Amino acid sequence: MDLTVWGTFLSAFLIGFSGAMMPGPMLGVTISGSLRKGFIAGPLVVLGHGILELLLVFAMAFGLSAFFENPTVAGLIGLIGGLFLAWMGYGMIKSGLQKTVSLSKTQSERKWEKNLVLAGVLVSITNPYFIMWWATTGIESVRQAYTLGILGVLLFFVGHILSDLTWYSAVSFAMHKGKSLMSDKVYQGLIVVLGVFLLAFAVKFAVGGWQMLF
């Protein structure tokens, strides 16, 4: 495989952390599940989340193929996706430096969260942040991957879901071990570093979109 193909995988892996690492319902479910079921909670939540995302990716790639091929549409998606990614990157850097994010914030468990795979689906599909991410950054990432054909789409999905699996498995392991392996300070530092990466990808998306439009 050439560098372009590997670049698709790597960018999907790194950008995927923008959705994975920010606090939200999925993090809360993973933490509460880890305290009950141990390390396996993270992978189970990601399995449910991944089933939903797989359907989304293939619907975008193969149901909207003609839509993606329109230069004006592709350019607008690139610009909007880049702006949204820049907003996320800035927010992550700010929250990490100001220490306003924490792994300590959990939520009360609901009955359906006993099935962690189902919980992964439900907390994703009902999360406005998840929907906004896929409507902007996600759709642009899929569009770029589609230029490489089915292999590009598959590598995008694998890279993207691996970021979720890596992060939520790490959270589950840390919670299972009494949180000794991941302090809030380490988490906040990771958020800042990731925010810088996202700003770089934001520029790439926006410049590509601008060039398609003009």
N, C-alpha and C positions, 0 to 999 in steps of 0.2 A: 504493500500500500504506500502511496506517495505522501508527501508532507501535508498536502491539502486535506487528505482524508484524516490523517492523524490530528491535524489542527481542528477539524470538526469535532472529533472526540474530546480533545483537551478543552476546547472552549465550552463545549456542553457541560463537561465536568465542573469547570470553574464557575461558570455562570449559574449552574444548578444550585450552588451553595447560596446564591442570593435569596432563593426562596426557602431553602432548607434551614438555614441557620437563624433566621429572624424569629423571635418569640411569637407564638400563635397557638391555636387550638391543637395542632398536630404535635407540637413540642409538649404541651400540657398532657396530652393523652399518652405520649411516649414515657414521660417521667412517672406519671401515676401507674402506668402499666408495668414499668420496670421495677417499681417498689413491690409489686405483687407477683410478677412472673419472672423477673430477672432479665438477663441480657436479651432473651428472645423477643422481648416486647418491641424493640426498635425494628428489627427485620419484619415482624408481623405487620406493624403499622405501615411500613414502607411497601409491603406486598400489596395491601389494599390501595394505597396511594398510587402505586405503579400500574395497577390494572386500569385505573381511571386515566392515567396519563398516557398509557399505551393506546387506548382508544382515541384520545384526543390527538396524539401525534399522527396516527395513520389517517384519521379523518381530515386533518389539516393537509397532510402531504398528498393524499390521493383523491380526496374529495374536492380540494381547492387548487388543484394543479394549474388549471387554466387561469384562475384568479391570480396566482403567484407570478405567472408569466407576463402579466401586464406591467410594463415599466413604471407607469404612474402609481399603480397600486403598490408595487414592490418598493418604490422609493418612499412613499408615505409610510409604509410599515416600518422601513428602516429608520426613518426620522423619528417616528413616534416611539418605536422600541428603544432607540438610542437615548431619547429624552427620559423615558421611564427608567431605564437602567441607570442613567446619571443621577436621577432623583433618588433611586434606591442606594446607589453608592455613597452619595452625600449623606443620606440619612444613617447609613451604617457607620460611616466614619464619625459622624456627630454623636450618635448614641454610644459608640464604643469609647470615645474620648471623654464624654460626659458621664460614663458609667451608668447609663439609664437602662441597660439590658442586663438580665440576670437569669441564670438557670434555676433560681430558687422559686420563681413564680409559677406555681402549678394551678390547676383548676379542680373543682370537685368532680368526682367521677359520676357519670350517668350510666344507666343500666346497659345501654347498647355498647358502651366501651369495654364490656367484659369480652366481647368478640373484637379483638384488636385489628383483624383484617377489615371487618366491616367499619370499625371506627376510622381506619385510615381512609376509606372511601368517603365516609360522611363528613369528616372534618375538613376534607379537601374540597368537596363539591359545594359545601355551604360557606366556604371562606372567601369573602370578597377579594382579598389580596391574591389568592390563588387564581381566581377568575381574571383579575386585572393583569397579573403576570403573563398568563397564557394569551391574553388578548393583545398584548404589546410585545414584550421581549420574547415570549415563547413562540409566537407566530413568525417573528422575524428569524429566529434561530432555526425553525423548521424550514422556512423558505430557503435559507442559505444551504441547509443540509440537502434539500431536495435537488439542488443543482448538481449534486453528485450521484443522484439516482437513489435506488432503494438502499444501497450500501451506506450512503451518507445519512439517510434517515435512521437506519438501524443503529449506526454508530452514535448518532446524536442521542437517541433514546437510551442506549447503554451508558454513555457518558453521563447523561442527565440523571438517570436513576441511581447510578453508582454514587453520585454526590449525596443524594438522599440517604442511601444505604450506609455510606461511610459516616455521615454526621449522626444519624439517629442510632446507629449501632454504638458509636462512641458515647453518646449520651446515655444509652441504656447500660453500657458497661460501667460508666462512671457512677451512675445512680446505684447500680447493683453493688458496687464496691464502696458505697458510702460517700460518694462524691469526692473521694480523695484524689482522683486522677484528673479532675477538671474543675478548677476553681473559677469563680466569676471573673477574676482578673485575667486568667488565660483566655476565657471565652470572649471577653471584651477586646483583648488584643487581636484575636482571630477575626473578630468583626471588623476592626479597623483595617487590617491587612486586606481582607476580602473586598472592602469598600473601595480601596485603591485600585484593585484589579478590575472591579466593575466600571469605574470611571474610564479606564483604558478601553474596555470593550464598548462602552457607550459612545466614545469618539469614533471607533471603527464602524459601528452600526450607523451612526448619524452621517458620517462622511460618505459611506456607501449609498445611503438613501438619497443624499443630496446630489451625488453624481448621477444617479438614475433619473432624477427629476430634471436636472439642468445639464 
